[in-house]
Amino acid sequence: MSKKNRRRYLLICCEGKTEREYFLILRRLYRISAAQVSVIGEKGQHKTLIDRTIEERDRLCEDMCIDQGEVECWAVCDDDNMPFPYAELKDYAEKREVKLAFSRPQFEAYLLQHFEQSSLYDQEGLYERLSSLASSVADQNEKYDKADLKWLGTLIDAKPKLVNTALVNADQRTKQSRKVFLTVQNLVRRMKELSKH
């Protein structure tokens, strides 16, 4: 079987529940047929997350009887007072053939980019703004809940262009600020690309 015709796997290992919920929304939205997408949550932080991503890849390869080269691996994490520079984490991931989808200060900074180009940095401000957005959806809590992104799924289903808005805003925010730094949009772009095949 030629490489071109081989089934591709997209393995997304996330630090927590919020990231997992978000990428499950996108997996459903894009109905990716060019790759099987696995989204796994609560796999640790930083270098531990990358190590666990490799373990998950090895397990997937063994279970599916496929080569490692058929699995595209992504680790999704945020700063969380990381004890070393981002460049070190990125290098650690690249040496292990894992791509990094990163957000500083936290993933909620990326979620907010769906609605506005925001430089909000502190957790309280991010949660307050996301609570306001979540409460605009019927049958939703008044307070933002990291484990419940149904409200965001509802809004994205109604207006899929919100994802494109997030991509543009995240790129702009990263160029303009050192406090808010995002590369998670690169994984979103990859999922969109796979949905076109």
GROMACS elastic network, one bead per residue, 0.5 to 0.9 nm:
[ bonds ]
;  ai    aj funct       b0    kb
    1     4     6  0.82467   500
    1     5     6  0.65497   500
    1     6     6  0.67092   500
    2     5     6  0.54332   500
    2     6     6  0.64842   500
    3     6     6  0.52172   500
    3     7     6  0.85662   500
    3    70     6  0.87383   500
    4     7     6  0.84203   500
    5     8     6  0.88902   500
    6    70     6  0.75942   500
    7    34     6  0.70518   500
    7    35     6  0.62670   500
    7    36     6  0.77496   500
    7    70     6  0.72329   500
    8    34     6  0.65603   500
    8    36     6  0.64779   500
    8    37     6  0.88435   500
    8    69     6  0.89406   500
    8    70     6  0.53342   500
    8    71     6  0.61682   500
    8    72     6  0.75776   500
    9    34     6  0.83642   500
    9    37     6  0.59844   500
    9    38     6  0.77788   500
    9    70     6  0.62179   500
    9    72     6  0.60889   500
    9    73     6  0.83836   500
   10    35     6  0.61142   500
   10    36     6  0.59933   500
   10    38     6  0.63702   500
   10    39     6  0.85040   500
   10    70     6  0.86968   500
   10    71     6  0.59067   500
   10    73     6  0.61668   500
   10    74     6  0.77677   500
   10   191     6  0.86591   500
   11    36     6  0.81836   500
   11    37     6  0.59447   500
   11    38     6  0.50021   500
   11    39     6  0.63476   500
   11    40     6  0.80268   500
   11    53     6  0.80516   500
   11    56     6  0.81801   500
   11    57     6  0.72233   500
   11    60     6  0.88843   500
   11    71     6  0.67266   500
   11    72     6  0.60383   500
   11    74     6  0.61734   500
   11    75     6  0.85141   500
   12    20     6  0.83484   500
   12    23     6  0.82354   500
   12    37     6  0.74519   500
   12    38     6  0.60084   500
   12    40     6  0.62827   500
   12    41     6  0.85428   500
   12    53     6  0.79119   500
   12    72     6  0.84613   500
   12    73     6  0.61173   500
   12    75     6  0.60382   500
   12    76     6  0.71796   500
   12   187     6  0.89846   500
   13    16     6  0.89613   500
   13    20     6  0.78756   500
   13    38     6  0.81066   500
   13    39     6  0.59595   500
   13    41     6  0.60538   500
   13    42     6  0.80387   500
   13    43     6  0.67012   500
   13    49     6  0.74334   500
   13    50     6  0.82752   500
   13    52     6  0.80426   500
   13    53     6  0.58497   500
   13    56     6  0.82269   500
   13    73     6  0.78032   500
   13    74     6  0.62253   500
   13    76     6  0.61634   500
   13    77     6  0.88280   500
   14    17     6  0.75614   500
   14    18     6  0.85924   500
   14    19     6  0.59357   500
   14    20     6  0.58708   500
   14    39     6  0.73741   500
   14    40     6  0.59645   500
   14    42     6  0.60737   500
   14    43     6  0.61157   500
   14    44     6  0.78722   500
   14    45     6  0.86344   500
   14    49     6  0.75480   500
   14    53     6  0.87584   500
   14    74     6  0.83400   500
   14    75     6  0.59006   500
   14    77     6  0.63063   500
   15    18     6  0.85480   500
   15    19     6  0.70817   500
   15    20     6  0.80770   500
   15    40     6  0.87204   500
   15    41     6  0.60338   500
   15    43     6  0.52698   500
   15    44     6  0.52659   500
   15    45     6  0.56719   500
   15    46     6  0.81342   500
   15    49     6  0.66575   500
   15    75     6  0.77539   500
   15    76     6  0.60667   500
   15    77     6  0.52004   500
   15    78     6  0.77994   500
   16    19     6  0.58628   500
   16    20     6  0.65365   500
   16    21     6  0.89268   500
   16    40     6  0.88038   500
   16    41     6  0.52107   500
   16    43     6  0.70021   500
   16    44     6  0.76180   500
   16    45     6  0.87098   500
   16    76     6  0.86438   500
   16    77     6  0.79608   500
   16   147     6  0.88968   500
   17    20     6  0.50734   500
   17    21     6  0.60620   500
   17    22     6  0.86060   500
   17    40     6  0.88466   500
   17    41     6  0.55828   500
   17    42     6  0.62153   500
   17   146     6  0.71481   500
   17   147     6  0.57162   500
   17   148     6  0.86980   500
   18    21     6  0.52145   500
   18    22     6  0.62776   500
   18    23     6  0.88115   500
   18    41     6  0.83924   500
   18   107     6  0.77502   500
   18   108     6  0.84702   500
   18   145     6  0.88262   500
   18   146     6  0.52820   500
   18   147     6  0.55245   500
   18   148     6  0.75074   500
   18   149     6  0.73611   500
   19    22     6  0.51685   500
   19    23     6  0.63232   500
   19    24     6  0.86281   500
   19    41     6  0.73871   500
   19    76     6  0.71184   500
   19    77     6  0.80601   500
   19   107     6  0.70254   500
   19   146     6  0.89332   500
   20    23     6  0.53409   500
   20    24     6  0.61576   500
   20    25     6  0.87138   500
   20    39     6  0.61632   500
   20    40     6  0.63469   500
   20    41     6  0.52171   500
   20    42     6  0.82083   500
   20    76     6  0.87803   500
   21    24     6  0.51504   500
   21    25     6  0.63738   500
   21    26     6  0.89093   500
   21    39     6  0.87140   500
   21    41     6  0.84166   500
   21   147     6  0.74128   500
   21   148     6  0.75679   500
   21   149     6  0.64569   500
   21   150     6  0.85951   500
   22    25     6  0.51630   500
   22    26     6  0.65541   500
   22    27     6  0.87922   500
   22   111     6  0.86944   500
   22   149     6  0.69587   500
   22   152     6  0.82580   500
   22   153     6  0.79848   500
   23    27     6  0.60265   500
   23    28     6  0.85433   500
   23    39     6  0.69234   500
   23   188     6  0.82769   500
   24    28     6  0.62215   500
   24    29     6  0.85014   500
   24    38     6  0.88379   500
   24    39     6  0.67613   500
   25    28     6  0.52908   500
   25    29     6  0.61001   500
   25    30     6  0.86970   500
   25   149     6  0.86171   500
   25   150     6  0.86944   500
   25   152     6  0.85287   500
   25   153     6  0.59674   500
   25   156     6  0.85044   500
   26    30     6  0.59242   500
   26    31     6  0.82165   500
   26   153     6  0.85744   500
   26   163     6  0.89093   500
   26   188     6  0.79098   500
   26   191     6  0.77388   500
   26   192     6  0.86713   500
   27    30     6  0.54957   500
   27    31     6  0.59217   500
   27    32     6  0.66598   500
   27    37     6  0.71454   500
   27    38     6  0.89657   500
   27    39     6  0.87232   500
   27   191     6  0.76510   500
   28    31     6  0.53811   500
   28    32     6  0.80463   500
   29    32     6  0.84924   500
   29   153     6  0.88986   500
   29   156     6  0.83950   500
   29   157     6  0.73791   500
   29   160     6  0.81664   500
   30    33     6  0.87475   500
   30   191     6  0.73856   500
   30   192     6  0.66477   500
   30   194     6  0.84553   500
   30   195     6  0.55074   500
   30   196     6  0.86145   500
   31   195     6  0.63495   500
   32    35     6  0.61757   500
   32    36     6  0.73489   500
   32    37     6  0.76234   500
   32   191     6  0.73385   500
   32   192     6  0.81148   500
   32   193     6  0.89601   500
   32   194     6  0.59675   500
   32   196     6  0.77700   500
   32   197     6  0.79739   500
   33    36     6  0.70523   500
   33   194     6  0.73589   500
   33   195     6  0.63712   500
   33   196     6  0.84349   500
   33   197     6  0.69650   500
   34   194     6  0.57018   500
   34   195     6  0.67499   500
   34   196     6  0.80732   500
   34   197     6  0.56181   500
   35   194     6  0.69389   500
   35   195     6  0.85254   500
   40    43     6  0.74223   500
   40    56     6  0.89911   500
   41    44     6  0.86802   500
   42    45     6  0.86172   500
   42    49     6  0.87581   500
   43    48     6  0.77960   500
   43    49     6  0.55384   500
   43    50     6  0.87942   500
   43    52     6  0.64902   500
   43    53     6  0.78725   500
   44    47     6  0.83449   500
   44    48     6  0.56928   500
   44    50     6  0.85183   500
   44    52     6  0.77125   500
   44    77     6  0.87148   500
   45    48     6  0.55084   500
   45    50     6  0.80119   500
   45    76     6  0.89813   500
   45    77     6  0.65722   500
   45    78     6  0.80528   500
   45    79     6  0.89265   500
   45    80     6  0.83913   500
   45    82     6  0.87479   500
   46    49     6  0.52672   500
   46    50     6  0.65526   500
   46    51     6  0.88861   500
   46    75     6  0.85668   500
   46    76     6  0.88552   500
   46    77     6  0.66041   500
   46    78     6  0.79300   500
   46    79     6  0.81976   500
   46    82     6  0.74300   500
   46    89     6  0.68742   500
   47    50     6  0.50390   500
   47    51     6  0.62082   500
   47    52     6  0.86004   500
   47    89     6  0.67156   500
   47    92     6  0.72635   500
   47    93     6  0.77528   500
   48    51     6  0.50348   500
   48    52     6  0.61329   500
   48    53     6  0.85097   500
   49    52     6  0.50783   500
   49    53     6  0.60690   500
   49    54     6  0.87246   500
   49    75     6  0.66696   500
   49    76     6  0.82343   500
   49    77     6  0.79102   500
   50    54     6  0.64321   500
   50    55     6  0.87793   500
   50    74     6  0.84141   500
   50    75     6  0.60662   500
   50    76     6  0.89913   500
   50    89     6  0.89783   500
   50    92     6  0.80910   500
   50    93     6  0.62588   500
   50    96     6  0.80423   500
   50    98     6  0.69876   500
   50   100     6  0.86398   500
   51    54     6  0.52174   500
   51    55     6  0.64521   500
   51    56     6  0.88182   500
   51    93     6  0.86937   500
   51    96     6  0.84640   500
   52    56     6  0.61300   500
   52    57     6  0.85010   500
   53    56     6  0.50454   500
   53    57     6  0.61394   500
   53    58     6  0.86097   500
   53    73     6  0.70929   500
   53    74     6  0.75591   500
   53    75     6  0.66333   500
   53    98     6  0.76872   500
   54    58     6  0.61498   500
   54    59     6  0.85700   500
   54    73     6  0.79498   500
   54    96     6  0.76170   500
   54    97     6  0.86556   500
   54    98     6  0.77401   500
   55    58     6  0.51126   500
   55    59     6  0.61748   500
   55    60     6  0.85979   500
   56    59     6  0.50191   500
   56    60     6  0.60500   500
   56    61     6  0.85380   500
   57    60     6  0.50360   500
   57    61     6  0.60776   500
   57    62     6  0.85495   500
   57    68     6  0.71660   500
   57    71     6  0.70219   500
   57    72     6  0.87116   500
   57    73     6  0.72991   500
   58    61     6  0.51353   500
   58    62     6  0.61838   500
   58    63     6  0.85909   500
   58    68     6  0.72652   500
   59    62     6  0.51653   500
   59    63     6  0.60554   500
   59    64     6  0.84892   500
   60    63     6  0.51144   500
   60    64     6  0.59044   500
   60    65     6  0.80397   500
   60    66     6  0.79873   500
   60    68     6  0.88405   500
   60    71     6  0.85189   500
   61    64     6  0.52910   500
   61    65     6  0.54654   500
   61    67     6  0.60192   500
   61    68     6  0.61965   500
   61    70     6  0.84917   500
   61    71     6  0.78776   500
   62    65     6  0.51049   500
   62    66     6  0.68270   500
   62    67     6  0.84914   500
   63    66     6  0.80663   500
   64    67     6  0.89541   500
   66    69     6  0.82931   500
   66    70     6  0.68030   500
   66    71     6  0.84181   500
   67    70     6  0.56101   500
   67    71     6  0.75454   500
   68    71     6  0.55151   500
   68    72     6  0.83397   500
   69    72     6  0.74397   500
   72    97     6  0.83381   500
   72    98     6  0.75557   500
   72    99     6  0.80881   500
   73    97     6  0.72868   500
   73    98     6  0.50503   500
   73    99     6  0.60945   500
   73   100     6  0.86654   500
   74    97     6  0.89557   500
   74    98     6  0.55003   500
   74   100     6  0.56690   500
   74   101     6  0.67701   500
   74   187     6  0.75568   500
   75    93     6  0.82801   500
   75    98     6  0.67248   500
   75    99     6  0.62546   500
   75   100     6  0.51219   500
   75   101     6  0.60332   500
   75   102     6  0.81217   500
   76    99     6  0.86929   500
   76   100     6  0.61938   500
   76   102     6  0.58948   500
   76   103     6  0.82634   500
   76   184     6  0.71558   500
   76   187     6  0.88185   500
   77    80     6  0.85733   500
   77   100     6  0.77966   500
   77   101     6  0.64996   500
   77   102     6  0.51924   500
   77   103     6  0.65658   500
   77   104     6  0.89349   500
   77   106     6  0.80611   500
   77   107     6  0.75909   500
   77   184     6  0.85858   500
   78    81     6  0.87889   500
   78    82     6  0.83609   500
   78   101     6  0.83175   500
   78   102     6  0.53039   500
   78   104     6  0.55971   500
   78   105     6  0.64176   500
   78   107     6  0.60904   500
   78   182     6  0.88979   500
   79    82     6  0.52870   500
   79    86     6  0.83074   500
   79   102     6  0.75478   500
   79   103     6  0.63851   500
   79   104     6  0.50529   500
   79   105     6  0.53387   500
   79   106     6  0.61350   500
   79   107     6  0.88397   500
   80    83     6  0.89259   500
   80   104     6  0.79149   500
   80   105     6  0.67650   500
   80   106     6  0.68594   500
   81    84     6  0.87382   500
   81   105     6  0.82935   500
   82    85     6  0.73423   500
   82    86     6  0.81337   500
   84    87     6  0.84225   500
   84    88     6  0.67127   500
   84    89     6  0.75192   500
   85    88     6  0.54586   500
   85    89     6  0.68330   500
   85    90     6  0.89310   500
   86    89     6  0.51315   500
   86    90     6  0.61244   500
   86    91     6  0.85685   500
   86   102     6  0.87964   500
   87    90     6  0.50365   500
   87    91     6  0.60600   500
   87    92     6  0.85094   500
   88    91     6  0.51322   500
   88    92     6  0.61208   500
   88    93     6  0.86534   500
   89    92     6  0.50047   500
   89    93     6  0.62081   500
   89    94     6  0.86341   500
   89   100     6  0.85131   500
   90    93     6  0.51233   500
   90    94     6  0.61101   500
   90    95     6  0.86333   500
   90    98     6  0.89069   500
   90    99     6  0.79574   500
   90   100     6  0.65652   500
   91    94     6  0.50809   500
   91    95     6  0.61322   500
   91    96     6  0.86803   500
   92    95     6  0.54539   500
   92    96     6  0.66773   500
   92    97     6  0.89744   500
   92    98     6  0.86080   500
   93    96     6  0.52355   500
   93    97     6  0.62476   500
   93    99     6  0.62883   500
   93   100     6  0.67287   500
   94    98     6  0.55658   500
   94    99     6  0.64487   500
   94   100     6  0.81736   500
   95    98     6  0.76388   500
   96    99     6  0.88115   500
   99   187     6  0.84895   500
  100   183     6  0.74536   500
  100   184     6  0.75712   500
  100   186     6  0.87322   500
  100   187     6  0.82412   500
  101   182     6  0.76995   500
  101   183     6  0.51464   500
  101   185     6  0.72771   500
  101   186     6  0.68258   500
  101   187     6  0.62317   500
  102   106     6  0.84986   500
  102   107     6  0.79860   500
  102   181     6  0.78234   500
  102   182     6  0.56973   500
  102   183     6  0.50294   500
  102   184     6  0.51465   500
  102   185     6  0.87329   500
  103   106     6  0.53479   500
  103   107     6  0.54466   500
  103   108     6  0.84454   500
  103   109     6  0.72869   500
  103   110     6  0.69432   500
  103   180     6  0.75251   500
  103   181     6  0.58276   500
  103   183     6  0.63581   500
  103   184     6  0.63330   500
  104   107     6  0.71666   500
  104   109     6  0.73297   500
  104   110     6  0.87063   500
  104   121     6  0.83363   500
  104   178     6  0.89507   500
  104   179     6  0.69493   500
  104   180     6  0.53089   500
  104   182     6  0.62386   500
  105   108     6  0.83285   500
  105   109     6  0.69910   500
  105   121     6  0.64585   500
  105   122     6  0.78491   500
  105   123     6  0.83646   500
  105   179     6  0.70935   500
  105   180     6  0.61959   500
  105   181     6  0.73595   500
  105   182     6  0.88249   500
  106   109     6  0.58119   500
  106   110     6  0.76893   500
  106   121     6  0.84183   500
  106   123     6  0.80664   500
  106   180     6  0.86525   500
  107   110     6  0.53550   500
  107   111     6  0.65846   500
  107   112     6  0.89708   500
  107   182     6  0.86834   500
  107   184     6  0.84768   500
  108   112     6  0.62094   500
  108   113     6  0.87619   500
  108   123     6  0.82728   500
  108   126     6  0.65787   500
  108   127     6  0.76498   500
  108   130     6  0.80295   500
  108   146     6  0.85944   500
  109   112     6  0.53934   500
  109   113     6  0.67717   500
  109   118     6  0.76775   500
  109   119     6  0.79374   500
  109   120     6  0.70368   500
  109   121     6  0.71107   500
  109   123     6  0.88778   500
  109   126     6  0.67707   500
  109   170     6  0.88134   500
  109   180     6  0.72574   500
  109   181     6  0.88255   500
  109   182     6  0.83337   500
  110   113     6  0.52321   500
  110   114     6  0.74503   500
  110   166     6  0.72168   500
  110   167     6  0.89948   500
  110   169     6  0.88336   500
  110   170     6  0.66709   500
  110   180     6  0.89355   500
  110   182     6  0.70349   500
  110   184     6  0.75967   500
  110   185     6  0.81536   500
  111   114     6  0.58519   500
  111   115     6  0.80883   500
  111   130     6  0.81565   500
  111   152     6  0.87051   500
  111   166     6  0.75323   500
  112   115     6  0.57550   500
  112   116     6  0.64126   500
  112   117     6  0.76450   500
  112   118     6  0.68456   500
  112   120     6  0.87608   500
  112   126     6  0.75502   500
  112   129     6  0.78637   500
  112   130     6  0.67576   500
  112   166     6  0.78096   500
  113   116     6  0.50911   500
  113   117     6  0.53148   500
  113   118     6  0.62884   500
  113   162     6  0.87573   500
  113   163     6  0.88334   500
  113   165     6  0.70776   500
  113   167     6  0.77311   500
  113   168     6  0.83878   500
  113   169     6  0.55613   500
  113   170     6  0.60680   500
  113   173     6  0.86178   500
  114   117     6  0.79828   500
  114   161     6  0.88254   500
  114   162     6  0.51889   500
  114   163     6  0.60811   500
  114   164     6  0.77911   500
  114   165     6  0.54769   500
  114   167     6  0.78824   500
  114   169     6  0.75553   500
  114   170     6  0.86833   500
  115   118     6  0.85563   500
  115   133     6  0.85915   500
  115   162     6  0.69744   500
  115   165     6  0.72140   500
  115   166     6  0.72002   500
  115   169     6  0.87907   500
  116   165     6  0.80281   500
  116   166     6  0.79411   500
  116   169     6  0.70932   500
  117   165     6  0.87485   500
  117   166     6  0.80663   500
  117   168     6  0.85907   500
  117   170     6  0.72740   500
  117   172     6  0.77046   500
  117   173     6  0.66442   500
  118   121     6  0.86315   500
  118   169     6  0.79211   500
  118   170     6  0.87628   500
  118   173     6  0.71959   500
  118   180     6  0.88604   500
  119   173     6  0.68997   500
  119   177     6  0.75717   500
  119   179     6  0.79007   500
  119   180     6  0.64403   500
  120   123     6  0.83339   500
  120   125     6  0.64330   500
  120   126     6  0.61033   500
  120   179     6  0.89364   500
  120   180     6  0.78435   500
  121   124     6  0.87234   500
  121   125     6  0.72255   500
  121   126     6  0.68913   500
  121   179     6  0.68101   500
  121   180     6  0.65852   500
  122   125     6  0.54760   500
  122   126     6  0.62822   500
  122   127     6  0.86963   500
  123   126     6  0.51156   500
  123   127     6  0.60164   500
  123   128     6  0.84067   500
  124   127     6  0.52593   500
  124   128     6  0.60218   500
  124   129     6  0.86382   500
  125   128     6  0.50857   500
  125   129     6  0.61954   500
  125   130     6  0.85649   500
  126   129     6  0.52948   500
  126   130     6  0.61113   500
  126   131     6  0.84535   500
  127   130     6  0.50564   500
  127   131     6  0.58572   500
  127   132     6  0.85213   500
  127   143     6  0.77805   500
  127   144     6  0.59446   500
  127   145     6  0.84936   500
  128   131     6  0.50685   500
  128   132     6  0.63500   500
  128   133     6  0.88586   500
  128   143     6  0.75863   500
  128   144     6  0.73813   500
  129   132     6  0.51319   500
  129   133     6  0.64650   500
  129   134     6  0.87157   500
  129   144     6  0.85685   500
  130   133     6  0.50101   500
  130   134     6  0.59692   500
  130   135     6  0.84512   500
  130   143     6  0.80133   500
  130   144     6  0.58642   500
  131   134     6  0.50316   500
  131   135     6  0.59683   500
  131   136     6  0.86668   500
  131   141     6  0.79848   500
  131   142     6  0.60194   500
  131   145     6  0.80455   500
  132   135     6  0.53610   500
  132   136     6  0.66861   500
  132   142     6  0.73132   500
  132   143     6  0.76520   500
  132   144     6  0.79857   500
  133   136     6  0.54032   500
  133   137     6  0.75579   500
  133   144     6  0.85737   500
  133   151     6  0.84867   500
  133   152     6  0.86944   500
  134   137     6  0.57662   500
  134   138     6  0.87780   500
  134   140     6  0.64944   500
  134   141     6  0.71671   500
  134   142     6  0.70118   500
  134   143     6  0.74968   500
  134   144     6  0.64990   500
  134   149     6  0.84747   500
  134   150     6  0.88667   500
  134   151     6  0.56106   500
  134   152     6  0.71429   500
  135   138     6  0.72182   500
  135   139     6  0.81228   500
  135   140     6  0.56578   500
  135   141     6  0.60610   500
  135   143     6  0.72504   500
  135   144     6  0.81653   500
  135   151     6  0.81362   500
  136   140     6  0.78364   500
  136   142     6  0.86685   500
  136   151     6  0.85226   500
  137   140     6  0.59132   500
  137   141     6  0.88788   500
  137   151     6  0.59987   500
  137   152     6  0.86449   500
  137   154     6  0.77453   500
  137   155     6  0.77766   500
  138   141     6  0.89158   500
  138   151     6  0.82904   500
  139   151     6  0.86895   500
  140   143     6  0.84877   500
  140   150     6  0.81955   500
  140   151     6  0.66245   500
  141   144     6  0.69790   500
  141   145     6  0.78081   500
  144   147     6  0.89572   500
  144   148     6  0.80143   500
  144   149     6  0.86552   500
  145   148     6  0.53866   500
  145   149     6  0.74293   500
  146   149     6  0.70685   500
  148   151     6  0.76321   500
  148   152     6  0.87832   500
  149   152     6  0.52149   500
  149   153     6  0.63660   500
  149   154     6  0.87080   500
  150   154     6  0.61200   500
  150   155     6  0.86511   500
  151   154     6  0.50997   500
  151   155     6  0.63251   500
  151   156     6  0.86793   500
  152   155     6  0.50691   500
  152   156     6  0.60460   500
  152   157     6  0.84251   500
  153   156     6  0.51067   500
  153   157     6  0.59594   500
  153   158     6  0.85157   500
  154   157     6  0.51747   500
  154   158     6  0.62587   500
  154   159     6  0.86129   500
  155   158     6  0.51213   500
  155   159     6  0.60280   500
  155   160     6  0.78433   500
  155   162     6  0.80490   500
  156   161     6  0.74335   500
  156   162     6  0.60813   500
  156   163     6  0.72143   500
  157   160     6  0.56644   500
  159   162     6  0.60169   500
  159   163     6  0.85970   500
  160   163     6  0.60522   500
  160   164     6  0.77800   500
  161   164     6  0.51062   500
  161   165     6  0.63168   500
  161   166     6  0.87036   500
  162   166     6  0.62409   500
  162   167     6  0.87555   500
  163   166     6  0.50711   500
  163   167     6  0.64095   500
  163   168     6  0.89077   500
  163   188     6  0.82554   500
  164   167     6  0.50461   500
  164   168     6  0.63861   500
  164   169     6  0.85693   500
  165   168     6  0.53207   500
  165   169     6  0.60306   500
  165   170     6  0.83907   500
  166   169     6  0.51004   500
  166   170     6  0.57689   500
  166   171     6  0.84149   500
  166   185     6  0.76631   500
  167   170     6  0.52758   500
  167   171     6  0.62553   500
  167   172     6  0.87015   500
  167   185     6  0.55760   500
  167   186     6  0.82869   500
  167   188     6  0.78747   500
  167   189     6  0.78322   500
  168   171     6  0.53085   500
  168   172     6  0.62879   500
  168   173     6  0.86235   500
  168   185     6  0.88161   500
  169   172     6  0.50878   500
  169   173     6  0.59311   500
  169   174     6  0.84712   500
  170   173     6  0.50723   500
  170   174     6  0.60625   500
  170   175     6  0.86100   500
  170   180     6  0.88750   500
  170   181     6  0.81209   500
  170   182     6  0.62845   500
  170   183     6  0.79855   500
  170   184     6  0.85568   500
  170   185     6  0.68720   500
  171   174     6  0.53012   500
  171   175     6  0.63902   500
  171   176     6  0.88506   500
  171   181     6  0.88895   500
  171   182     6  0.74560   500
  171   183     6  0.81540   500
  171   185     6  0.78008   500
  172   175     6  0.51663   500
  172   176     6  0.62566   500
  172   177     6  0.86880   500
  173   176     6  0.51687   500
  173   177     6  0.59833   500
  173   178     6  0.88039   500
  173   180     6  0.66745   500
  173   181     6  0.72171   500
  173   182     6  0.79309   500
  174   177     6  0.55970   500
  174   178     6  0.70298   500
  174   179     6  0.84989   500
  174   180     6  0.61534   500
  174   182     6  0.58899   500
  174   183     6  0.82761   500
  175   178     6  0.80214   500
  175   181     6  0.82055   500
  176   180     6  0.85638   500
  177   180     6  0.56999   500
  177   181     6  0.70375   500
  178   181     6  0.61783   500
  182   185     6  0.70532   500
  182   186     6  0.89317   500
  183   186     6  0.56999   500
  183   187     6  0.78239   500
  184   187     6  0.56111   500
  184   188     6  0.68166   500
  184   189     6  0.89933   500
  185   189     6  0.61546   500
  185   190     6  0.85946   500
  186   189     6  0.50708   500
  186   190     6  0.62698   500
  186   191     6  0.87805   500
  187   191     6  0.62827   500
  187   192     6  0.86683   500
  188   191     6  0.51431   500
  188   192     6  0.63001   500
  188   193     6  0.86383   500
  189   192     6  0.50629   500
  189   193     6  0.61316   500
  189   194     6  0.86930   500
  190   194     6  0.62366   500
  190   195     6  0.86688   500
  191   194     6  0.51394   500
  191   195     6  0.62761   500
  192   195     6  0.51345   500
  192   196     6  0.68048   500
  193   196     6  0.55291   500
  193   197     6  0.74390   500
  194   197     6  0.57088   500
